Amino acid sequence: MTMPIRSDAQATSPRLTAISGALKAWLIGQALPFWATAGRDVASGAFHETLLPDTTPDRLAIQRTRVQARQIYVYAHAQHLGWFAEGGALALAAFDRLMDTAREAGKGGFAHLLAPDFRPVDTRRDSYDHAFMVLAFAWCWRATGEARVRQALDDVLAFIASDLTLPDGSLREDDRNSLPRRQNPHMHMVEAMLALAETGVRQDGIARADRLLGVVLKHFLDQRTALLGEFFDADLRLATGHAGQIVEPGHMAEWVWLLHKRAGLAAVHHLVPDIGELSGKLLANALATADPRTGLLIDEASRDGSALRSMRRLWPQTELAKAWIAQARAGVPGAADKAAAALEHLFETYIRPAPAGAWIDQVDADGHLISNRLPGSSFYHVFVAILEADAAANTAPQA
């Protein structure tokens, strides 16, 4: 039984330090102020779903409640880090708006979609959404200490347990038992439960995360090949047909980061005897269909190793950077420079060409712009990647 060898001296490199510093300066100086103004409706306190190319809000866009939760998380965590002094206040204003509009009396949980005027238009209670409610409320409580946020967190955890969790510990897709079932809500719920431990709001966060991680390891991830399935039937068998063949390189990279994150909080031997081995396989699978010139990850591949969707969205690139950072902090030689390369491509392809403080969301196989809209949902991915890069770059080597 082995664990990755921790070597803080290998957690960074001059190249990683340089790009992490540039991205942190952009985040604090441009991105956080931009989304706090152009990306937010001052009157209501809510964040905009998406901005048009001229950086004005798309006022006809349907609002996803998960986007509100993601932005609450970003600004609450940013205040906690001392990166944005008004972050807690902005997070709290968006929290109050979400509570007033998306939580219907007597139903519990939060609606899935809201109209542009924030009336619920899809009242499904979606597990993916609720994972982000947990993440957001945990950090909002950590940043503000507000009792109403803590109560909302306890309420949403109770709702997840009573209405979205099955006896085997897996998550229903939503409160209507929609199909197919996905691994993605489970992944983000593991992340959210670990946030309970990180923020100190609940002592049972790791135990909650491990119950879900056990489901993932048993049903979704082939530990021999480290191929991660995406879509499953009602009994958590791999979906038939095309859906069952889909793997997402970005999600496999994300699990590398998440497994290392879990291992950094407490021993995980009972679930994963060798995180180093499993992480290496996951990362290799994520990279198998990457662009050979830039290393950018494609959106979807097949279990047979062929490309299915060759566009390159922003978020898989942030997850690749996080995966390499996690490998570097675990002592994998050369990983710090791989992380730096991923961040450099992120900056040059998606951030530098965009309006100040924003990003490009999608490019095609040749690097050409596909969509010029500016989605607020991506801020969560970008923020966490920069957070992880900064932590690695500022890790002091052990004597």
Secondary structure as UniProt FT lines:
FT   HELIX           8..10
FT   HELIX           14..26
FT   HELIX           27..31
FT   HELIX           32..37
FT   TURN            38..39
FT   TURN            42..44
FT   STRAND          50..51
FT   TURN            53..54
FT   TURN            59..60
FT   STRAND          63..64
FT   HELIX           65..81
FT   TURN            85..86
FT   HELIX           87..102
FT   TURN            105..107
FT   STRAND          113..114
FT   TURN            116..117
FT   STRAND          120..122
FT   HELIX           127..144
FT   HELIX           147..159
FT   HELIX           160..164
FT   TURN            167..168
FT   TURN            175..176
FT   STRAND          181..182
FT   HELIX           184..199
FT   TURN            203..204
FT   HELIX           205..215
FT   HELIX           216..220
FT   STRAND          221..222
FT   TURN            223..226
FT   STRAND          227..228
FT   STRAND          231..232
FT   TURN            234..235
FT   HELIX           242..245
FT   STRAND          246..247
FT   HELIX           249..265
FT   TURN            269..271
FT   HELIX           275..287
FT   TURN            288..289
FT   TURN            292..294
FT   STRAND          300..302
FT   TURN            303..304
FT   STRAND          307..309
FT   STRAND          312..313
FT   HELIX           314..329
FT   TURN            330..331
FT   TURN            333..334
FT   HELIX           335..346
FT   HELIX           347..351
FT   TURN            352..353
FT   TURN            356..357
FT   STRAND          362..363
FT   TURN            365..366
FT   STRAND          369..371
FT   STRAND          374..375
FT   HELIX           376..378
FT   HELIX           379..393
//
